Amino acid sequence: MKELEAMIELTRLNGNPMVLNSDLIKTAEASPDTMLTLINGEKLIVREDCNEVVERVIAYRARLLASVARRLPSYDEQQKVVSLTSLDLSGQPKSAPPKG
């Protein structure tokens, strides 16, 4: 189920589970059920509240960033990725230069 790792799992209002590419979410509104509007205009109603949807998106993106960071050879390469995500690692110690 490798493809499911790139998505978040949510529950439709009728109780059926679904997976959704979180990059497709444009807005999330509570009215009182959570309605997600996708970038293509499609609307989905899910059982999870807005905060839970946001937490799942953040958790997915954190896993993605961690996966990318593990593959980078140096602190400088990590800084390049971090700058793309607007995170600040300025307080992190720099790794020692490779011996060789």
C-alpha distances in whole Angstrom, upper triangle without the diagonal:
4,5,6,7,10,11,13,13,16,18,20,24,24,21,18,15,13,11,14,14,17,19,20,22,25,27,26,29,30,33,33,29,27,26,24,26,23,25,25,27,25,25,23,24,22,23,22,26,26,26,23,21,23,22,18,18,20,18,15,18,19,16,16,20,20,17,20,22,21,22,25,28,31,32,33,30,28,31,30,27,28,31,28,27,30,30,33,33,36,37,34,36,36,35,37,38,36,39,40
4,5,6,8,10,12,13,17,20,22,26,26,24,21,17,15,12,14,13,16,17,19,21,24,26,26,29,31,33,33,30,27,27,24,25,23,24,25,27,25,26,24,25,23,25,23,26,26,26,23,21,22,21,17,17,19,17,13,16,17,14,13,17,17,14,16,19,18,18,21,25,27,28,29,26,25,28,26,23,25,27,25,24,27,27,30,30,33,34,32,33,33,32,34,34,33,36,37
4,5,6,7,11,12,15,18,20,23,24,22,19,16,13,10,11,10,13,14,15,18,21,23,23,27,28,31,31,27,25,24,21,22,19,20,21,23,21,22,21,22,21,23,22,24,24,24,21,19,20,20,16,16,18,16,13,15,17,14,13,17,18,15,17,20,20,20,23,26,28,29,30,26,25,28,26,23,24,27,24,23,26,26,30,30,33,34,32,34,34,33,36,36,35,38,39
4,5,5,7,8,12,14,17,20,21,19,16,12,10,7,9,9,11,14,15,16,20,21,21,24,25,28,28,24,22,22,19,20,18,20,21,23,20,21,18,20,18,19,18,21,21,21,18,16,17,17,13,13,16,14,11,14,16,13,13,17,17,15,18,21,20,21,24,27,29,30,31,28,26,28,27,23,25,27,24,22,26,26,29,29,33,34,32,34,34,33,36,37,36,39,40
4,5,8,9,13,16,19,22,23,21,19,15,13,10,10,10,11,13,15,17,20,22,21,25,26,29,29,26,23,23,20,21,19,21,22,24,22,22,20,22,19,21,19,21,21,20,17,16,16,15,12,12,13,11,8,11,12,9,9,13,13,12,14,17,17,17,20,24,26,26,27,24,22,25,24,20,21,24,22,20,23,23,26,26,30,30,28,30,30,30,33,33,32,36,37
4,7,10,13,17,19,22,24,22,19,16,13,9,9,7,8,10,12,14,17,19,19,23,25,27,28,25,21,21,18,19,16,17,19,21,20,20,19,20,19,20,19,21,20,20,17,15,15,15,12,10,12,11,7,9,12,10,8,12,13,12,13,16,17,17,20,23,25,25,26,23,21,23,22,18,20,22,19,17,21,21,24,25,29,30,28,30,30,29,33,33,33,36,37
4,7,10,13,15,18,20,18,16,12,10,6,5,5,6,9,10,11,15,16,16,20,21,24,24,21,18,18,15,16,14,15,17,19,17,17,15,17,15,17,15,17,16,17,14,12,13,13,9,9,11,11,7,10,13,11,11,14,16,15,16,19,20,21,23,27,28,28,29,26,24,26,25,21,21,24,21,19,22,22,25,26,30,31,30,32,32,32,35,36,36,39,40
4,6,10,13,16,18,16,14,11,8,5,5,6,6,10,11,11,15,15,14,17,18,21,21,18,15,15,13,15,14,16,18,19,17,16,14,15,12,14,12,14,13,14,11,8,10,10,6,7,10,9,7,10,12,12,12,15,17,16,18,21,22,23,25,29,30,29,30,28,25,27,26,22,22,25,22,19,22,22,25,26,30,31,30,33,33,33,36,37,37,41,42
4,7,10,13,15,12,11,7,6,4,6,9,10,13,14,13,17,17,15,18,18,21,20,17,14,15,13,16,15,18,19,20,17,16,13,13,10,11,10,13,14,14,11,9,12,12,8,10,13,12,10,14,16,15,16,19,20,19,22,24,24,26,28,32,33,33,34,31,29,30,30,26,26,28,26,23,26,25,29,30,33,34,33,35,36,36,39,40,40,44,45
4,7,10,11,10,9,6,5,6,7,11,10,14,14,13,16,15,13,15,15,17,17,13,11,12,11,14,14,17,19,18,16,14,10,10,7,8,7,10,11,13,9,8,11,12,9,11,14,14,13,16,18,17,18,21,23,23,25,27,28,29,31,35,36,35,37,34,31,33,32,28,28,30,28,25,27,27,30,32,35,35,35,38,39,39,42,43,44,47,49
4,6,8,6,6,4,6,8,10,14,14,17,16,15,18,17,14,15,15,16,15,12,11,12,12,15,16,19,20,19,16,14,10,9,5,6,7,11,13,14,11,10,14,15,12,14,18,17,17,20,22,21,22,25,26,26,28,31,31,33,35,39,40,39,40,38,35,36,36,32,32,34,31,28,31,31,34,35,39,39,38,41,42,42,46,47,47,50,52
4,5,5,5,6,7,10,11,15,15,18,16,15,17,16,14,15,14,15,14,10,10,10,11,14,15,18,18,17,14,11,8,6,4,6,9,12,13,16,14,12,16,17,15,17,20,20,19,22,24,24,25,28,29,29,31,33,34,35,38,41,42,42,43,40,37,39,38,34,34,36,33,30,32,33,36,38,41,42,41,44,45,45,49,50,50,53,55
4,5,7,9,11,14,14,18,18,21,19,17,19,17,15,14,13,13,12,8,9,10,12,15,17,20,20,19,15,12,9,6,5,5,9,11,14,16,15,14,18,19,17,19,22,22,22,25,27,27,28,31,32,32,34,36,37,39,41,44,45,44,45,43,40,41,41,37,37,38,36,33,35,35,38,40,43,44,43,46,48,48,52,53,53,56,58
4,6,9,11,15,16,20,20,23,21,20,22,21,18,18,17,16,15,12,13,13,15,18,19,23,22,21,17,15,11,9,8,8,12,15,17,20,18,17,21,22,20,22,25,25,24,27,29,29,30,33,34,34,36,38,39,40,43,46,47,47,48,45,43,44,43,40,39,41,38,36,38,38,41,43,46,46,46,49,50,50,54,55,55,58,60
4,6,9,13,15,19,19,23,21,20,23,21,19,19,18,18,17,13,14,15,16,19,20,24,24,23,19,17,13,11,9,8,11,14,17,19,16,16,20,20,18,20,23,23,22,25,27,26,28,31,32,31,34,36,37,38,40,44,45,45,46,43,41,42,42,38,38,40,37,34,36,36,39,41,44,44,44,47,48,48,51,53,52,56,57
4,7,10,13,17,18,21,20,19,22,21,19,20,19,20,19,15,15,15,16,18,19,22,22,21,18,16,12,11,10,10,12,16,18,20,17,16,20,20,18,19,23,22,21,24,26,25,26,29,30,30,32,34,35,36,39,42,44,43,44,42,39,41,40,36,36,38,36,33,36,36,39,40,44,44,43,46,47,47,50,51,51,54,55
4,7,10,14,15,18,17,17,20,20,18,19,19,20,20,16,15,15,15,18,18,21,21,21,18,16,12,12,9,10,11,15,17,18,15,14,17,17,14,16,19,18,17,21,23,21,22,26,26,26,28,31,31,32,35,38,40,40,41,38,35,37,37,33,33,35,32,30,32,32,36,37,40,41,39,42,43,43,46,47,47,50,52
4,7,10,12,15,14,14,18,18,16,18,19,20,20,16,14,14,13,15,15,18,18,18,15,14,11,11,9,11,12,15,16,18,15,13,16,17,13,14,18,17,15,18,21,20,20,23,25,24,26,29,29,30,32,36,38,37,38,35,33,35,34,30,31,32,30,27,30,30,34,35,38,39,38,41,41,41,44,45,45,48,50
4,7,9,12,12,12,16,17,16,18,20,22,22,18,15,15,13,15,13,16,17,18,15,14,12,13,11,13,13,16,16,17,14,12,14,15,11,12,15,14,12,15,18,16,16,20,21,20,22,25,26,26,29,32,34,34,35,32,30,31,30,27,27,29,26,24,27,27,31,32,35,36,35,38,38,38,41,42,41,45,46
4,6,9,8,9,12,14,13,16,18,20,21,17,14,13,11,12,10,12,13,15,12,12,10,12,11,14,13,15,15,16,14,11,13,14,11,10,14,14,11,13,17,16,15,19,20,20,21,24,25,26,28,32,33,32,33,30,28,29,28,25,25,26,23,21,24,25,28,30,33,35,33,36,37,37,40,41,41,44,45
4,5,6,8,11,13,14,17,20,22,23,20,17,15,12,12,10,11,13,14,13,14,13,15,14,17,16,17,16,17,15,12,13,14,11,9,13,13,10,11,15,14,13,16,18,17,18,21,23,23,25,29,30,30,30,27,25,26,25,21,22,23,20,18,21,22,26,27,31,32,31,34,34,34,37,38,38,41,42
4,5,6,9,11,11,15,17,20,21,18,15,14,10,11,9,10,13,14,14,14,13,14,13,16,14,15,13,14,13,9,9,11,9,6,9,11,8,9,13,13,12,14,17,17,18,20,22,23,24,28,29,28,28,26,23,24,23,20,20,21,18,16,19,19,23,25,28,30,29,32,32,33,36,37,37,41,42
4,6,8,11,13,16,19,22,23,21,17,16,12,11,9,9,11,13,14,14,14,17,17,19,17,18,16,16,16,12,12,14,12,9,11,13,10,10,14,14,12,14,17,17,17,20,22,22,23,27,28,27,27,24,22,23,21,18,18,19,16,14,17,18,22,24,27,29,29,32,31,32,35,36,36,40,41
4,6,9,11,15,18,20,22,19,16,13,10,9,5,5,8,10,10,11,11,14,15,18,17,18,15,17,17,13,13,16,14,11,14,16,13,13,17,18,16,18,21,21,21,24,26,26,27,31,32,31,31,28,26,27,25,22,22,23,19,18,20,22,26,28,31,33,32,35,35,36,39,39,40,43,45
4,6,7,11,14,17,18,16,12,10,7,6,4,6,9,10,10,10,10,12,13,16,14,14,12,14,14,10,10,13,12,10,13,15,13,13,17,18,17,19,22,22,22,25,27,27,29,32,33,32,32,29,27,27,26,23,22,23,20,18,20,21,25,27,30,32,32,35,35,36,40,40,41,45,46
4,7,10,14,16,18,17,13,11,7,6,5,5,9,9,10,10,11,14,15,18,16,16,13,15,16,12,12,15,15,12,15,17,16,16,19,21,19,21,24,25,24,27,29,30,30,34,34,33,32,30,28,28,26,24,23,23,20,18,20,22,25,28,31,32,33,36,36,38,41,42,43,46,48
4,7,10,13,15,13,10,8,6,5,7,8,11,10,11,10,11,12,13,15,14,13,10,12,14,11,10,14,14,12,15,18,17,17,20,22,21,22,25,26,26,28,31,32,32,36,36,34,34,32,30,30,29,26,25,25,22,20,21,22,26,29,31,33,33,37,38,39,43,43,44,48,50
4,7,10,11,10,7,6,4,6,9,11,14,12,12,10,9,9,10,12,11,9,6,9,11,8,9,12,13,12,14,17,17,17,20,22,22,23,25,27,27,29,31,33,33,37,37,35,36,34,31,31,30,27,26,27,24,21,22,23,27,29,32,33,34,37,38,40,43,44,45,49,51
4,6,8,8,5,5,6,8,12,14,16,14,14,11,10,9,10,12,11,9,7,10,12,10,11,15,15,15,17,20,20,21,23,25,25,26,29,30,31,32,35,36,37,41,40,39,39,37,34,34,34,31,29,30,28,25,25,26,29,32,35,36,36,40,41,43,46,48,49,52,54
4,5,5,4,6,9,11,15,18,20,17,16,13,12,10,10,10,10,7,6,10,12,11,12,15,16,17,18,21,21,22,24,26,27,28,30,32,33,34,36,38,39,43,43,41,41,40,37,37,36,33,32,32,30,27,28,28,31,34,37,37,38,42,43,44,48,50,51,54,57
3,5,6,7,11,13,16,19,20,17,16,13,12,10,11,12,12,10,10,13,15,14,16,19,20,20,22,24,25,26,28,30,30,32,34,35,36,38,40,42,43,46,46,44,45,43,40,40,40,37,35,36,34,31,31,32,35,38,40,41,42,45,47,48,52,53,54,58,60
4,6,9,12,15,18,21,23,20,18,15,13,10,11,10,11,9,10,13,14,14,16,18,19,20,22,24,25,26,28,30,31,32,34,36,37,38,40,42,43,47,47,45,46,44,41,41,41,38,36,37,35,32,32,33,36,38,41,41,42,46,47,48,52,54,55,58,61
4,6,10,13,16,19,20,18,16,12,10,7,7,7,8,7,9,12,12,12,15,17,17,18,21,22,23,24,26,28,28,30,32,33,35,36,38,40,41,45,45,43,44,42,39,40,39,36,35,36,34,31,32,32,35,37,40,41,41,45,46,47,51,52,53,57,59
4,6,10,13,16,18,15,14,10,8,6,6,7,7,6,6,10,10,9,11,14,14,15,17,19,19,21,23,24,25,27,29,30,31,33,35,36,38,41,41,40,41,39,36,36,36,32,31,32,30,27,28,28,32,34,37,37,38,41,43,44,47,49,50,53,55
4,7,10,13,14,12,10,7,6,4,6,9,10,9,8,12,13,10,13,16,15,15,18,20,20,21,24,25,25,27,29,30,31,33,35,36,38,41,42,40,41,38,36,36,35,32,31,32,29,26,28,29,32,35,38,38,39,42,43,44,48,49,50,53,55
4,6,10,11,10,8,6,5,6,8,11,11,10,9,12,12,9,11,14,14,13,16,18,17,18,21,22,22,24,26,27,28,30,32,33,34,38,38,37,37,35,33,33,32,29,28,29,26,23,25,26,30,32,35,36,36,40,41,42,45,46,47,50,52
4,7,8,6,6,5,7,9,11,14,14,14,12,15,16,12,14,17,16,15,18,20,19,19,23,24,23,25,28,28,28,31,33,34,35,38,39,38,37,35,33,33,32,29,28,28,25,23,25,27,30,33,36,37,37,41,41,42,46,46,47,51,52
4,5,5,5,6,8,11,13,16,16,16,14,17,17,13,14,17,16,14,17,19,17,18,21,22,21,23,26,26,26,29,31,31,32,36,37,36,35,33,31,31,29,26,26,27,23,22,24,25,29,32,35,36,36,39,40,40,44,44,45,48,50
4,5,7,9,12,15,17,20,19,19,17,19,20,16,16,19,18,15,18,21,19,18,22,23,21,23,26,26,25,28,30,30,31,35,36,35,34,31,30,30,28,25,25,25,22,20,22,25,28,31,34,36,36,39,39,40,43,43,44,47,49
4,6,9,12,15,17,21,21,22,20,22,22,19,19,22,21,18,21,24,21,21,25,26,24,26,29,28,28,31,33,33,34,38,38,38,37,34,33,33,31,28,29,28,25,24,26,28,32,35,37,39,39,42,42,43,46,46,46,50,51
4,6,10,13,16,20,20,20,18,21,22,18,19,22,21,19,22,24,23,23,26,27,26,28,31,31,30,33,36,36,37,40,41,40,39,37,35,35,33,30,31,30,27,26,27,30,33,36,39,41,41,44,44,45,48,49,49,53,54
4,7,10,13,17,18,18,17,20,20,17,18,22,20,18,22,24,22,22,26,27,25,28,30,30,30,33,35,35,37,41,41,41,40,38,36,36,34,31,32,32,28,27,29,31,34,37,40,42,41,45,45,46,49,49,50,53,54
4,7,10,14,15,15,14,18,18,14,17,20,18,17,21,23,21,22,26,26,26,28,30,31,31,34,36,36,38,41,42,41,41,38,36,37,35,32,32,32,29,27,29,31,34,37,40,41,41,44,45,46,49,50,50,54,55
4,6,10,11,13,12,16,15,12,15,18,16,16,19,21,19,21,24,25,24,27,29,29,30,33,34,35,37,41,41,41,41,38,36,37,35,32,32,33,30,27,29,30,34,36,39,40,40,44,44,45,48,49,49,53,55
4,7,9,10,11,14,14,12,15,17,16,16,20,21,20,22,25,25,26,28,30,30,32,34,36,37,38,42,43,42,42,40,37,38,37,34,33,34,31,29,30,31,35,37,40,41,41,44,45,46,49,50,51,54,56
4,6,8,9,12,11,9,13,14,13,14,17,18,18,20,23,23,24,26,28,28,30,32,33,35,37,40,41,40,41,38,36,37,36,32,32,33,31,28,30,30,33,35,38,39,39,42,43,44,47,48,49,52,54
4,6,9,12,10,10,13,14,13,15,18,18,19,21,23,24,25,27,28,29,31,33,34,36,38,41,42,41,42,40,37,38,38,34,33,35,32,29,31,31,34,36,39,39,39,42,43,44,48,49,50,53,55
4,7,8,6,6,10,11,10,12,15,15,16,18,20,21,22,24,25,26,28,30,31,33,35,38,39,37,39,37,34,34,34,31,30,31,30,26,28,27,30,32,35,35,35,39,40,41,44,46,46,50,52
4,6,5,6,9,10,11,13,14,16,17,19,20,21,23,25,26,27,29,30,32,34,35,39,39,37,38,37,33,34,34,31,29,31,29,25,26,26,29,31,34,34,34,38,39,40,44,46,47,50,53
4,5,5,6,9,10,11,12,14,15,17,18,20,21,23,24,26,27,28,30,32,33,37,37,35,36,34,31,31,31,28,26,27,26,22,23,23,26,28,31,32,32,36,37,38,42,44,45,48,51
4,5,5,6,9,10,10,12,14,15,16,18,20,21,22,24,26,26,28,31,32,35,35,33,34,32,29,29,30,27,25,26,25,21,22,21,24,26,29,29,29,33,34,36,40,41,42,46,48
4,5,5,6,9,10,10,12,14,15,16,18,20,21,22,24,25,27,29,31,34,34,32,34,32,29,29,30,26,25,27,25,22,23,22,25,26,30,30,29,33,34,35,39,41,42,45,47
4,5,5,6,9,10,11,12,14,16,17,18,20,21,23,24,26,28,29,33,33,32,33,31,28,28,28,25,23,25,23,20,21,21,24,26,29,30,30,33,34,35,39,40,41,44,47
4,5,5,6,9,10,11,12,14,15,16,18,20,21,22,24,26,27,31,31,29,30,28,25,25,25,22,20,22,20,17,18,18,21,23,26,26,26,30,31,32,36,38,39,42,44
4,5,5,6,9,10,10,12,14,15,16,18,20,21,22,25,26,29,29,27,29,27,24,24,25,22,20,22,21,17,18,17,20,22,25,25,25,28,30,30,34,36,37,40,43
4,5,5,6,9,10,11,12,14,15,16,18,20,21,23,25,28,29,27,29,27,24,25,25,21,20,22,21,17,19,19,22,23,26,27,26,29,30,31,34,36,36,40,42
4,5,5,6,9,10,11,12,14,15,17,18,20,22,23,27,27,26,27,24,21,22,22,19,18,20,18,14,16,16,20,21,25,25,25,28,29,30,33,34,35,39,41
4,5,5,6,9,10,10,12,14,15,16,18,20,21,25,25,23,24,22,19,20,20,17,15,17,16,12,14,13,16,18,21,22,21,25,26,26,30,32,32,36,38
4,6,5,6,9,10,10,12,14,15,16,19,20,24,24,23,24,22,19,20,21,17,16,19,18,14,16,15,18,18,22,22,21,24,25,26,29,31,31,35,37
4,5,5,6,9,10,11,13,14,16,17,19,23,23,23,24,21,18,20,20,16,16,19,17,14,17,16,19,20,23,24,23,26,26,26,30,31,31,34,36
4,5,5,6,8,10,11,12,14,16,17,20,21,20,21,18,16,17,17,13,12,15,13,10,13,12,16,17,20,21,20,23,23,24,27,28,29,32,34
4,5,5,6,8,10,10,12,14,16,19,19,18,19,17,14,16,16,13,12,15,14,11,13,11,14,14,18,19,17,20,21,21,25,26,27,30,32
4,6,5,6,9,10,11,13,15,18,19,18,20,18,15,17,17,14,14,17,16,13,16,14,17,17,21,21,19,21,22,21,25,26,26,29,32
4,5,5,6,9,10,11,13,17,18,17,19,16,13,16,15,11,12,15,13,11,15,14,17,17,21,22,20,22,22,21,25,25,25,29,31
4,5,5,6,9,10,11,14,15,14,15,13,10,12,12,8,8,12,11,9,12,11,13,13,17,18,16,18,18,18,22,22,23,26,28
4,5,5,6,9,10,13,14,13,15,13,10,13,14,10,11,14,14,12,15,13,14,13,17,17,15,17,17,17,20,21,21,25,27
4,5,5,7,9,13,14,15,16,13,11,15,15,11,13,16,15,14,17,15,18,16,20,21,18,20,19,18,21,22,21,24,26
4,5,5,7,10,12,12,13,10,9,12,11,8,10,13,12,12,15,14,16,15,18,20,17,19,18,17,20,20,19,23,24
4,5,5,9,9,9,11,8,6,9,10,8,9,12,12,12,14,13,14,12,15,17,14,15,14,13,16,17,17,20,22
4,6,8,10,11,13,11,9,13,13,11,13,16,16,16,18,16,17,15,18,19,15,16,15,13,16,17,16,19,21
4,7,9,11,13,10,9,13,13,11,13,16,16,16,19,18,19,17,20,21,18,18,16,15,17,16,15,19,20
4,6,8,9,6,6,10,10,9,11,14,14,15,17,16,17,15,17,19,16,16,14,12,14,13,13,16,18
4,7,8,7,8,11,12,12,14,16,17,18,20,19,19,16,18,19,16,15,12,10,11,10,9,13,14
4,5,5,6,9,10,11,12,14,16,17,18,17,16,13,15,16,13,12,9,7,9,8,8,12,14
4,5,5,6,9,10,10,12,14,15,16,14,13,10,11,12,9,9,6,6,9,9,11,15,17
4,5,5,7,9,10,11,13,15,15,14,13,11,11,14,12,11,8,9,11,10,12,16,17
4,5,5,7,9,10,11,13,14,14,14,12,14,16,14,14,11,11,13,12,13,17,18
4,5,5,6,8,10,11,12,11,11,9,11,13,11,12,10,10,13,14,15,19,21
4,5,5,6,9,10,10,9,9,7,9,12,10,12,10,12,14,15,17,20,22
4,6,5,7,9,10,10,11,11,12,15,14,15,13,15,17,16,18,22,23
4,5,5,7,9,9,11,11,13,16,14,16,15,16,19,18,19,23,25
4,5,5,6,5,7,7,10,13,12,14,14,15,19,19,21,24,26
4,5,5,6,8,9,11,14,14,16,15,17,20,20,22,26,28
4,6,8,10,12,14,17,17,19,18,20,23,23,24,28,30
4,6,9,11,14,16,16,19,19,20,24,24,26,29,31
4,7,10,12,14,15,18,18,20,24,24,26,30,32
4,7,9,11,12,15,16,18,21,23,25,28,31
4,6,8,9,12,13,16,19,21,23,27,29
4,5,5,9,10,12,16,18,20,24,26
4,6,8,9,13,16,17,20,24,26
4,7,9,12,15,18,21,24,27
4,6,9,12,15,18,21,24
4,6,9,12,15,18,21
4,6,9,12,15,18
4,6,9,12,15
4,6,9,12
4,6,9
4,6
4
